[in-house]
Amino acid sequence: MNGTTEHQGPSSELATATDGLWDAVIAGDEYAAADAVTTALDRGADAETVLLEIIAPLQARVGREWAANRLTVAQEHTATAINERSIAALAHHPAVRKALERHGERPRGRVAVACIDGEWHALPARILAEVLRLRGWQVDYLGAQVPTPHLIAHVHRTNPAVVALSSSIATRLPSAHAAVTACQATGTPVLVGGAAYGPDGRYAALLGADGWAPDARSAADRLAEGPLGKPPPVRQVVDDLPHLADQEYTQITRTARGLVRYVVTELPARFPAMADYTDRQRRHTAEDIAHIVDFLGAALYVDDPELFTGFIGWTAGILAARGVPARSLLPGLDLLAEQLVDYPRATDLLSRARDTLRHPLPEAAAEGRNA
């Protein structure tokens, strides 16, 4: 029945809707996308299934296609916007509206769903909000990039049973930590999700969140089991992350702009190929260096080398797909290491990252050769 949470298996109708939505997204046709979604609902597809087995996987496919250099940034943004409009079309479908009206008579409770400050990837949070509504919750969807003071003001005003925080980019983990502890200080438990917290939720536990879920269905299932535990007492950041007492994270993030400027200035002397770069390529290089410094800071914050080396390996793959050799990252890492020689954790991370580039995994090397 439309609007319920019954989980249906694959069907020809879902396959047709998936193909139709993908074609519409690639064509940039939001009306065709909405038609694909509403037609699936008209033919008996469950709304939650459409969200989680058509729209969410399609968005992941968009990301993979961009990484493989088969979609431009503009196409990726267009696809995301169309998927958001498709979710709106689903939410306003008559059958879904009718189901929501029935739930609204006796909601399970109130949940605030938000992206942390600085997080623009709102689609996962939007999908979670819609799934929770389908499951009978009263949902306050606050959208992308919610400053923590505004989030806390909303919590004080509405008194939700739980705050669900989404983040896709690991560089937002410090902001996530601040949001988690601020919500908990109000006595409100926090459930977190998104790629930023690691595939196993390791950073959710490290930052003291009251719960973690890998996807919207798991989050809804967890809340259906019962209330999250009472938040821990008010604490300081260093209580969760004692390694921050060495001040490496603080000092490096404070000087991040200067580090990026230094590397970009000195890089041509270390990497002569830059002499032939266009202005656009130079801008992209500066952006890449800035991302490296940001991820270095995030890895220092959570004290996890894998976060940094994983990002460097991913970046190498992105560059390879665009015909840029992964070794082009090495001079920038060398320059950073020379500037950060007095910071042992940072220099260790940079050393590991350079080893990652010099000794890539076999599949990574193959991808580089095929690019």
Number of C-alpha atoms within 10 A of each C-alpha: 13 23 26 19 17 13 12 13 9 10 10 8 15 24 14 14 24 22 15 17 27 23 15 21 26 16 14 16 15 20 14 19 28 23 18 22 27 23 16 22 25 13 11 13 25 22 29 28 24 21 23 17 18 19 23 19 13 21 19 10 13 22 18 13 14 17 20 17 16 14 17 13 13 10 17 18 13 18 27 20 16 23 26 19 16 25 24 14 17 26 19 14 18 16 19 21 16 14 18 22 13 11 17 14 9 11 16 17 13 19 23 22 26 28 32 30 21 16 22 15 19 20 21 20 26 23 21 27 26 22 25 26 26 23 21 24 23 21 19 17 17 19 19 21 17 19 16 19 13 12 22 20 12 15 20 13 9 13 17 19 19 23 25 25 22 29 29 21 18 25 22 19 22 17 17 27 19 17 25 27 24 19 23 24 16 14 18 24 24 27 22 28 27 24 16 21 26 16 12 12 19 13 20 25 15 13 21 20 24 21 19 23 21 16 18 24 18 14 20 19 13 16 19 14 8 8 11 16 11 12 19 14 10 12 13 11 15 10 13 15 15 13 16 17 12 12 12 20 22 15 12 20 17 12 11 17 13 12 20 22 14 15 21 19 11 13 18 16 11 15 14 10 11 15 10 10 13 10 9 9 12 15 13 12 19 17 14 16 21 19 17 22 23 21 22 28 25 23 24 24 20 22 20 15 19 13 20 25 23 14 18 24 19 14 18 25 22 20 21 23 20 15 14 15 16 20 14 17 22 18 18 23 20 18 18 21 19 10 14 17 12 11 16 13 20 23 20 14 22 24 15 17 23 21 13 16 20 12 11 16 12 9 9 17 17 11 14 21 12 10 16
